[in-house]
Amino acid sequence: MRKQFIPFLLLFNGIIFPAAQESPQDLQTMLKTAEGYLDWQYFSEAQDAYSQILGSFPEHPGAHEALGYACLAQQKYAEAIGYFEKELILAPDNELARLLLGLAHFQAGDAAKARELIGKAAVKRSAARKYPFFGKFQGDNPGLIPYVSGLLYKEQGQWPYAEEMMAEAVEGKYCLAEIMVQLVDQYLQQSDEASARIVLARLRHEDSQLAEQLESIMRGPDLHKVREFARSRPLIIRYFKEPIPVIVDDLITMAKSAVEQANPAGAFKSWKKALFADDKRFDIHYNLALIYTLYNFLPEGLYHCRRAIDLNDRQYQPWALNLAGNIHFTMGDFNQALDYYQQAIALDPKYLKCRNNLGATYMKLGDWANAELEWRRVIKNSNQGEKEQAIKELNEKERIKVMVDVKESAEMIEASQSLAALYIQQERATEAVPLLERVLQFIPSDAEAHFQLGKIYFYTDNLALARQHLMAALKNGTTFETEAAALCNKLENMTGH
């Protein structure tokens, strides 16, 4: 955190001197600190920092407005309203402050006052020229004004206008899930349950958790609770001083640093903040899905994975499809996993990691022939691991930053291990031998490969090699320790040593 600058008192011989007057340079430093807190969504710290600015520069333009937003973001609606009103006293034609004041009244439940203020805040070109930050706010909040207008029309029961505004909000790219919640509520108020169910079905794909909340309420006897739920949804308002790409890059850097420091909570926090700033970036959704999956939060991982897939990044789309397959595989939904893996392979036939996963899925579904085919393709196309890519933590292209772990030898080893296990299960043990030997070329200490080779050699009467591999298996900690030890005892009885 940046250090805050606090006015101080000088004490000398019991005499108290007033705090030193801050200079314009002090103001710039204080503003930089306050704006940084605001941009990184540390709203409590931003509130303190802007309060400090107003303590020294009470008529600084925009400070009351920023302080009002910091309070609005913390759901301190009465305080936010007070600050926006003070801003309008200092700058009566600040249309952004007027709009924010209307939004604060709306959030506080005063729809009539909100309607009056938002109507007055219709942007005039002269006001936009005088307050260019208003233009930035509009660009950072596409679809917000039509969405709120739709809510206000809905409150009055003006259904056609409400629906028209919601359609405009969709076109403006306001959060689609939130729009769907409001449409479900509107259709239920109009006694059009069929339309409500259609929108709810779409919501399940867009945001399954939100859909589950809404469905749970709809199963109850009191449908008025749906209206209460819809009214309680917070507005998504982005108020940033820096350009969004700059802020997002800063937050992603923080998330990456947290990952490197094995701090998943910090990574979650930074990526969530980045997502709030820009929910249309593939890499944010993909990285969130990856870390949620890593820590076994599978529904959350699947949600962000689907959002990444919907964004359809040309370079990384196969990775998102593969990750969705992994999540469904872990959840035991092998047919759905198969579908995602096949989509990924259709886009990138050389995606070896995905082919390994595809083979494992075929194996789970009892399709041994296709499992063997996929693993053989991995082994063939990995060039025995010679075509190696170093492990990278981050791959960057056109501002997209995605965590990467690519190593072809690892895919070849996994395919060899899986195919060897399949051959052993099919009683084709001799065909497993070269595969297991290849694994040991790359990982000489692989205990399970040593055990399986020792077992195969034991039953094919190659006792010297059997003993060699079984001893290596025990030395390296095989999970089949009891069986390996028993085979070693049999060897001693058979050979006398």
C-alpha positions as CSV (number, residue, x, y, z in Angstrom):
1,M,0.0,0.0,0.0
2,R,1.1,3.5,-0.7
3,K,1.9,5.6,2.4
4,Q,-0.7,8.1,3.3
5,F,0.2,11.8,4.0
6,I,-1.3,13.0,7.3
7,P,-1.1,16.7,8.4
8,F,0.9,17.0,11.6
9,L,1.0,19.4,14.6
10,L,4.2,20.9,15.9
11,L,4.6,21.0,19.7
12,F,7.1,23.4,21.2
13,N,7.3,24.7,24.8
14,G,3.6,23.8,25.2
15,I,2.6,25.9,22.2
16,I,0.5,24.1,19.5
17,F,1.2,25.4,16.0
18,P,-1.4,24.8,13.2
19,A,-0.7,22.0,10.7
20,A,1.5,23.1,7.8
21,Q,-0.4,24.2,4.7
22,E,-0.1,21.5,2.0
23,S,1.3,22.6,-1.3
24,P,0.0,21.7,-4.8
25,Q,2.8,19.1,-4.9
26,D,1.3,17.6,-1.7
27,L,-2.1,17.6,-3.4
28,Q,-0.8,15.7,-6.4
29,T,0.9,13.1,-4.2
30,M,-2.3,12.7,-2.1
31,L,-4.4,12.4,-5.3
32,K,-2.2,9.7,-6.7
33,T,-2.6,7.7,-3.5
34,A,-6.3,8.2,-3.4
35,E,-6.8,7.4,-7.1
36,G,-4.7,4.3,-6.8
37,Y,-6.9,3.0,-3.9
38,L,-10.0,3.8,-6.0
39,D,-8.7,2.1,-9.1
40,W,-7.6,-1.0,-7.2
41,Q,-11.0,-1.1,-5.5
42,Y,-9.7,-0.6,-1.9
43,F,-12.7,1.5,-1.2
44,S,-12.3,2.0,2.6
45,E,-8.7,3.2,2.0
46,A,-9.9,5.4,-0.8
47,Q,-12.6,7.0,1.4
48,D,-9.9,7.8,4.1
49,A,-7.6,9.2,1.4
50,Y,-10.2,11.5,-0.2
51,S,-11.4,12.6,3.2
52,Q,-7.8,13.7,4.0
53,I,-7.7,15.6,0.7
54,L,-10.9,17.4,1.5
55,G,-9.6,18.2,5.0
56,S,-6.8,20.3,3.3
57,F,-8.5,21.2,0.0
58,P,-12.2,21.4,0.8
59,E,-13.2,22.8,-2.7
60,H,-11.0,20.5,-4.8
61,P,-13.1,19.6,-7.9
62,G,-14.1,16.0,-8.1
63,A,-13.0,15.0,-4.6
64,H,-16.6,14.9,-3.2
65,E,-17.7,13.0,-6.3
66,A,-14.9,10.3,-5.9
67,L,-15.6,10.1,-2.2
68,G,-19.3,9.6,-2.9
69,Y,-18.4,6.7,-5.2
70,A,-16.2,5.1,-2.6
71,C,-19.1,5.2,-0.2
72,L,-21.6,4.0,-2.9
73,A,-19.3,1.0,-3.6
74,Q,-19.4,0.1,0.2
75,Q,-23.2,0.4,0.2
76,K,-23.1,3.5,2.4
77,Y,-25.9,5.2,0.5
78,A,-26.7,8.0,2.8
79,E,-23.1,9.1,3.0
80,A,-22.7,8.8,-0.8
81,I,-25.8,11.0,-1.4
82,G,-24.4,13.6,0.9
83,Y,-21.0,13.8,-0.9
84,F,-22.7,13.9,-4.4
85,E,-24.9,16.7,-3.2
86,K,-21.9,18.7,-2.0
87,E,-20.2,18.1,-5.3
88,L,-23.2,19.6,-7.1
89,I,-23.2,22.7,-4.8
90,L,-19.5,23.3,-5.9
91,A,-20.2,22.3,-9.6
92,P,-23.9,22.5,-10.4
93,D,-23.4,21.4,-14.0
94,N,-21.4,18.3,-13.1
95,E,-23.7,15.8,-14.9
96,L,-21.7,12.8,-13.7
97,A,-22.2,13.7,-10.1
98,R,-25.9,14.2,-10.8
99,L,-26.1,10.7,-12.4
100,L,-24.2,9.1,-9.5
101,L,-26.5,10.9,-7.1
102,G,-29.5,9.4,-8.9
103,L,-27.9,5.9,-8.8
104,A,-27.3,6.3,-5.1
105,H,-30.9,7.2,-4.5
106,F,-32.0,4.2,-6.6
107,Q,-29.8,1.9,-4.5
108,A,-31.2,3.5,-1.4
109,G,-34.7,2.6,-2.6
110,D,-35.9,6.1,-3.6
111,A,-37.0,5.3,-7.2
112,A,-38.9,8.6,-7.6
113,K,-35.8,10.8,-6.8
114,A,-33.6,8.5,-8.9
115,R,-35.9,8.9,-11.9
116,E,-35.8,12.7,-11.6
117,L,-32.0,12.9,-11.3
118,I,-31.2,10.4,-14.0
119,G,-33.6,12.2,-16.3
120,K,-31.8,15.5,-15.7
121,A,-28.4,13.8,-16.2
122,A,-29.1,13.3,-19.9
123,V,-25.7,14.2,-21.3
124,K,-25.3,17.6,-23.1
125,R,-22.4,18.0,-25.4
126,S,-21.3,21.1,-23.5
127,A,-21.3,19.2,-20.2
128,A,-19.3,16.3,-21.8
129,R,-16.7,18.8,-23.1
130,K,-16.5,20.5,-19.7
131,Y,-16.4,17.1,-17.8
132,P,-14.5,14.7,-20.1
133,F,-14.4,12.2,-17.3
134,F,-18.2,11.8,-17.9
135,G,-17.3,10.4,-21.3
136,K,-14.8,8.0,-19.8
137,F,-17.4,6.9,-17.3
138,Q,-19.9,6.2,-20.1
139,G,-17.3,4.1,-21.9
140,D,-16.4,2.2,-18.8
141,N,-20.1,1.4,-18.1
142,P,-21.7,0.3,-21.4
143,G,-25.3,-0.4,-21.0
144,L,-25.6,0.9,-17.4
145,I,-28.0,3.8,-18.1
146,P,-30.4,1.8,-20.2
147,Y,-30.3,-1.0,-17.6
148,V,-31.3,1.4,-14.8
149,S,-33.9,3.1,-17.0
150,G,-35.3,-0.4,-17.6
151,L,-35.5,-1.0,-13.8
152,L,-37.3,2.4,-13.3
153,Y,-39.8,1.6,-16.0
154,K,-40.3,-1.9,-14.5
155,E,-41.0,-0.3,-11.1
156,Q,-43.8,1.7,-12.8
157,G,-45.2,-1.3,-14.5
158,Q,-44.4,0.1,-18.0
159,W,-43.5,-3.3,-19.4
160,P,-42.8,-2.5,-23.1
161,Y,-40.5,0.4,-22.2
162,A,-38.7,-1.7,-19.6
163,E,-38.2,-4.5,-22.0
164,E,-36.9,-2.1,-24.7
165,M,-34.4,-0.6,-22.3
166,M,-33.2,-4.1,-21.2
167,A,-32.7,-5.0,-24.9
168,E,-30.6,-1.8,-25.2
169,A,-28.6,-2.8,-22.1
170,V,-27.9,-6.2,-23.7
171,E,-26.6,-4.4,-26.8
172,G,-24.5,-2.2,-24.6
173,K,-22.9,-5.2,-23.0
174,Y,-24.2,-4.7,-19.4
175,C,-23.9,-7.9,-17.3
176,L,-26.3,-10.3,-19.1
177,A,-27.0,-12.4,-16.0
178,E,-28.3,-9.4,-14.1
179,I,-30.5,-8.4,-17.0
180,M,-31.9,-12.0,-17.1
181,V,-32.8,-11.8,-13.4
182,Q,-34.8,-8.6,-14.0
183,L,-36.5,-10.1,-17.0
184,V,-37.6,-13.2,-15.1
185,D,-39.0,-11.0,-12.4
186,Q,-40.8,-8.8,-15.0
187,Y,-42.4,-11.8,-16.8
188,L,-43.6,-13.3,-13.5
189,Q,-45.2,-9.9,-12.6
190,Q,-46.9,-10.1,-16.0
191,S,-48.1,-13.7,-15.2
192,D,-46.0,-14.9,-18.2
193,E,-44.4,-17.9,-16.5
194,A,-43.5,-19.5,-19.9
195,S,-41.3,-16.6,-20.9
196,A,-39.8,-16.4,-17.4
197,R,-38.8,-20.1,-17.6
198,I,-37.2,-19.6,-21.0
199,V,-35.0,-16.7,-19.7
200,L,-34.2,-18.8,-16.6
201,A,-33.0,-21.6,-18.8
202,R,-30.6,-19.2,-20.5
203,L,-29.5,-17.9,-17.1
204,R,-28.4,-21.4,-16.1
205,H,-25.8,-21.3,-18.8
206,E,-24.8,-17.7,-18.2
207,D,-24.5,-17.9,-14.4
208,S,-25.5,-21.3,-12.8
209,Q,-25.2,-20.0,-9.2
210,L,-27.4,-17.0,-9.8
211,A,-29.9,-19.3,-11.6
212,E,-30.0,-21.7,-8.7
213,Q,-30.7,-18.9,-6.2
214,L,-33.5,-17.6,-8.4
215,E,-35.0,-21.1,-8.9
216,S,-34.9,-21.8,-5.2
217,I,-37.0,-18.7,-4.6
218,M,-39.4,-19.6,-7.4
219,R,-40.1,-23.0,-5.9
220,G,-41.6,-21.3,-2.9
221,P,-45.2,-20.3,-2.6
222,D,-44.6,-16.5,-2.5
223,L,-43.5,-15.2,-5.9
224,H,-43.2,-11.6,-4.4
225,K,-39.9,-12.8,-3.1
226,V,-38.6,-13.0,-6.6
227,R,-39.3,-9.3,-6.9
228,E,-37.5,-8.6,-3.6
229,F,-34.5,-10.6,-4.9
230,A,-34.5,-8.7,-8.2
231,R,-34.7,-5.4,-6.3
232,S,-31.8,-6.4,-4.0
233,R,-29.3,-7.0,-6.9
234,P,-26.5,-4.3,-6.7
235,L,-25.7,-2.2,-9.7
236,I,-22.4,-2.8,-11.4
237,I,-20.8,0.7,-11.6
238,R,-17.2,1.1,-12.8
239,Y,-15.6,4.4,-11.7
240,F,-11.8,4.4,-12.5
241,K,-9.3,7.2,-12.9
242,E,-6.8,5.3,-15.1
243,P,-7.8,3.5,-18.3
244,I,-9.2,0.1,-17.7
245,P,-6.4,-1.8,-19.6
246,V,-3.8,-0.2,-17.3
247,I,-5.7,-1.1,-14.2
248,V,-6.3,-4.7,-15.4
249,D,-2.6,-5.2,-16.2
250,D,-1.7,-4.0,-12.7
251,L,-4.1,-6.4,-11.1
252,I,-3.0,-9.3,-13.2
253,T,0.6,-8.6,-12.2
254,M,-0.5,-8.7,-8.6
255,A,-2.3,-12.0,-9.2
256,K,0.7,-13.5,-10.9
257,S,2.9,-12.4,-8.0
258,A,0.4,-14.0,-5.5
259,V,0.6,-17.3,-7.5
260,E,4.4,-17.3,-7.4
261,Q,4.2,-16.7,-3.6
262,A,1.8,-19.7,-3.2
263,N,-0.9,-17.2,-2.0
264,P,-4.2,-18.4,-3.7
265,A,-6.3,-16.0,-1.6
266,G,-4.3,-13.1,-2.9
267,A,-4.5,-14.4,-6.5
268,F,-8.3,-14.8,-6.2
269,K,-8.7,-11.3,-4.9
270,S,-6.7,-9.6,-7.6
271,W,-8.2,-11.6,-10.4
272,K,-11.7,-10.9,-9.1
273,K,-10.9,-7.1,-9.0
274,A,-9.5,-7.4,-12.6
275,L,-12.7,-9.2,-13.6
276,F,-14.8,-6.4,-12.1
277,A,-12.8,-3.9,-14.2
278,D,-13.2,-5.9,-17.4
279,D,-15.4,-9.0,-17.5
280,K,-14.8,-9.5,-21.2
281,R,-11.1,-10.7,-21.0
282,F,-10.5,-14.3,-21.8
283,D,-7.3,-14.6,-19.7
284,I,-9.0,-13.4,-16.5
285,H,-11.8,-15.9,-16.8
286,Y,-9.4,-18.7,-17.8
287,N,-6.9,-18.1,-15.0
288,L,-9.7,-17.9,-12.5
289,A,-11.1,-21.2,-13.8
290,L,-7.6,-22.7,-13.6
291,I,-7.0,-21.7,-9.9
292,Y,-10.6,-22.6,-8.8
293,T,-10.1,-26.0,-10.4
294,L,-6.7,-26.4,-8.7
295,Y,-8.2,-25.8,-5.3
296,N,-11.2,-28.1,-6.2
297,F,-13.9,-25.4,-6.4
298,L,-15.3,-27.1,-9.5
299,P,-18.6,-25.3,-10.1
300,E,-16.9,-21.9,-9.8
301,G,-14.1,-23.2,-12.1
302,L,-16.6,-24.4,-14.7
303,Y,-18.5,-21.1,-14.6
304,H,-15.4,-19.1,-15.5
305,C,-14.2,-21.7,-18.0
306,R,-17.5,-21.4,-19.9
307,R,-17.2,-17.6,-19.8
308,A,-13.7,-18.0,-21.3
309,I,-15.0,-20.3,-24.0
310,D,-17.8,-17.9,-24.8
311,L,-15.2,-15.2,-25.4
312,N,-13.6,-17.5,-28.0
313,D,-9.9,-16.4,-28.0
314,R,-8.4,-17.6,-31.2
315,Q,-5.1,-18.8,-29.7
316,Y,-6.2,-20.2,-26.4
317,Q,-9.7,-21.5,-27.1
318,P,-8.5,-25.2,-27.1
319,W,-7.0,-24.7,-23.7
320,A,-10.3,-23.5,-22.3
321,L,-12.1,-26.4,-23.9
322,N,-9.5,-28.8,-22.4
323,L,-9.9,-27.3,-19.0
324,A,-13.7,-27.6,-19.2
325,G,-13.2,-31.3,-20.1
326,N,-10.9,-31.7,-17.1
327,I,-13.5,-30.3,-14.8
328,H,-16.3,-32.5,-16.1
329,F,-13.9,-35.5,-16.0
330,T,-13.2,-34.8,-12.3
331,M,-17.0,-34.5,-11.7
332,G,-17.5,-37.9,-13.3
333,D,-19.4,-36.6,-16.3
334,F,-17.3,-38.4,-18.9
335,N,-19.6,-37.9,-21.9
336,Q,-19.5,-34.1,-21.4
337,A,-15.7,-34.3,-20.9
338,L,-15.4,-36.2,-24.2
339,D,-17.4,-33.5,-26.0
340,Y,-15.1,-30.7,-24.8
341,Y,-11.9,-32.6,-25.5
342,Q,-13.1,-33.4,-29.0
343,Q,-13.9,-29.7,-29.6
344,A,-10.4,-28.8,-28.5
345,I,-8.7,-31.4,-30.7
346,A,-10.8,-30.2,-33.7
347,L,-9.3,-26.8,-33.2
348,D,-5.7,-28.0,-32.5
349,P,-5.0,-31.6,-33.6
350,K,-1.4,-31.3,-32.2
351,Y,-2.7,-30.6,-28.6
352,L,-1.0,-33.5,-26.9
353,K,-2.1,-32.8,-23.4
354,C,-5.7,-32.9,-24.6
355,R,-5.2,-36.1,-26.5
356,N,-3.9,-37.7,-23.3
357,N,-7.1,-36.6,-21.6
358,L,-9.2,-37.8,-24.5
359,G,-7.5,-41.2,-24.2
360,A,-8.2,-41.4,-20.4
361,T,-11.9,-40.5,-21.1
362,Y,-12.3,-43.2,-23.7
363,M,-10.8,-45.6,-21.2
364,K,-13.4,-44.6,-18.6
365,L,-16.1,-45.1,-21.1
366,G,-14.9,-48.6,-22.0
367,D,-13.7,-47.6,-25.5
368,W,-10.3,-49.3,-25.3
369,A,-9.6,-49.1,-29.0
370,N,-10.0,-45.3,-29.2
371,A,-8.0,-44.9,-25.9
372,E,-5.1,-46.8,-27.5
373,L,-5.4,-44.8,-30.7
374,E,-5.1,-41.5,-28.8
375,W,-2.2,-42.5,-26.7
376,R,-0.3,-43.9,-29.7
377,R,-0.9,-40.5,-31.4
378,V,0.6,-38.7,-28.5
379,I,3.7,-40.9,-28.4
380,K,4.2,-40.6,-32.2
381,N,3.7,-36.8,-32.4
382,S,5.9,-36.0,-29.3
383,N,9.0,-37.2,-31.2
384,Q,10.0,-39.1,-28.1
385,G,10.0,-35.8,-26.2
386,E,12.8,-34.3,-28.3
387,K,10.6,-31.4,-29.4
388,E,10.6,-29.7,-26.0
389,Q,9.1,-26.5,-24.9
390,A,10.3,-25.0,-21.6
391,I,7.7,-24.7,-18.8
392,K,6.4,-21.1,-18.8
393,E,4.4,-19.5,-16.0
394,L,2.9,-16.9,-18.3
395,N,2.5,-16.6,-22.1
396,E,1.8,-13.2,-23.5
397,K,0.3,-12.3,-26.8
398,E,-1.7,-9.2,-27.7
399,R,-2.1,-8.2,-24.0
400,I,-3.5,-11.7,-23.2
401,K,-1.7,-13.3,-20.3
402,V,-2.4,-16.9,-19.6
403,M,-0.7,-19.3,-17.2
404,V,1.1,-22.0,-19.2
405,D,2.6,-25.5,-18.4
406,V,3.7,-27.1,-21.7
407,K,6.3,-29.9,-21.9
408,E,6.0,-32.5,-24.6
409,S,8.1,-35.2,-22.8
410,A,5.6,-35.1,-19.9
411,E,2.8,-35.8,-22.4
412,M,4.7,-38.6,-24.0
413,I,5.5,-40.1,-20.5
414,E,1.8,-39.9,-19.5
415,A,0.7,-41.6,-22.7
416,S,3.3,-44.3,-22.4
417,Q,2.2,-45.0,-18.8
418,S,-1.5,-45.0,-19.7
419,L,-1.0,-47.3,-22.7
420,A,1.2,-49.7,-20.8
421,A,-1.5,-49.9,-18.1
422,L,-4.1,-50.6,-20.8
423,Y,-1.9,-53.4,-22.3
424,I,-1.4,-55.0,-18.9
425,Q,-5.2,-54.9,-18.3
426,Q,-5.7,-56.6,-21.7
427,E,-3.1,-59.2,-20.9
428,R,-0.8,-57.9,-23.6
429,A,2.1,-57.4,-21.1
430,T,4.9,-57.9,-23.5
431,E,3.7,-54.9,-25.5
432,A,3.9,-52.8,-22.4
433,V,7.6,-53.5,-21.9
434,P,9.0,-50.9,-24.4
435,L,6.6,-48.3,-23.2
436,L,7.7,-48.7,-19.6
437,E,11.3,-48.8,-20.6
438,R,10.7,-45.4,-22.4
439,V,9.3,-44.0,-19.2
440,L,12.4,-45.0,-17.3
441,Q,14.6,-43.3,-19.9
442,F,13.1,-40.0,-18.9
443,I,12.4,-40.7,-15.2
444,P,14.9,-43.4,-14.0
445,S,13.4,-43.4,-10.5
446,D,9.7,-44.0,-11.6
447,A,8.7,-46.6,-9.0
448,E,5.6,-47.8,-10.7
449,A,7.3,-48.4,-14.0
450,H,10.0,-50.4,-12.2
451,F,7.3,-52.4,-10.4
452,Q,5.3,-53.2,-13.5
453,L,8.5,-54.2,-15.4
454,G,9.6,-56.3,-12.5
455,K,6.2,-58.1,-12.4
456,I,6.2,-58.7,-16.2
457,Y,9.8,-60.0,-16.2
458,F,8.9,-62.3,-13.2
459,Y,6.1,-64.0,-15.0
460,T,8.1,-64.3,-18.2
461,D,11.0,-66.0,-16.4
462,N,13.5,-63.2,-16.9
463,L,14.4,-63.4,-13.2
464,A,17.6,-61.2,-13.2
465,L,15.7,-58.2,-14.7
466,A,12.7,-59.0,-12.5
467,R,14.9,-58.7,-9.4
468,Q,16.6,-55.5,-10.7
469,H,13.3,-53.7,-11.3
470,L,11.5,-54.9,-8.2
471,M,14.4,-53.8,-6.0
472,A,14.4,-50.4,-7.7
473,A,10.6,-50.2,-7.2
474,L,11.0,-50.8,-3.4
475,K,13.9,-48.4,-3.2
476,N,11.9,-45.6,-4.9
477,G,8.7,-46.1,-2.8
478,T,6.2,-48.0,-5.0
479,T,2.6,-47.9,-3.9
480,F,2.7,-51.7,-4.6
481,E,5.3,-52.3,-1.8
482,T,3.6,-55.4,-0.4
483,E,3.3,-57.1,-3.7
484,A,6.8,-56.1,-4.8
485,A,8.3,-57.5,-1.5
486,A,6.3,-60.7,-1.9
487,L,7.7,-61.2,-5.4
488,C,11.2,-60.5,-4.2
489,N,10.8,-63.2,-1.5
490,K,9.7,-65.7,-4.2
491,L,12.7,-64.8,-6.3
492,E,15.0,-65.5,-3.3
493,N,13.4,-68.9,-2.8
494,M,13.7,-69.6,-6.5
495,T,17.3,-68.5,-7.0
496,G,18.7,-68.8,-3.5
497,H,19.8,-65.2,-3.4
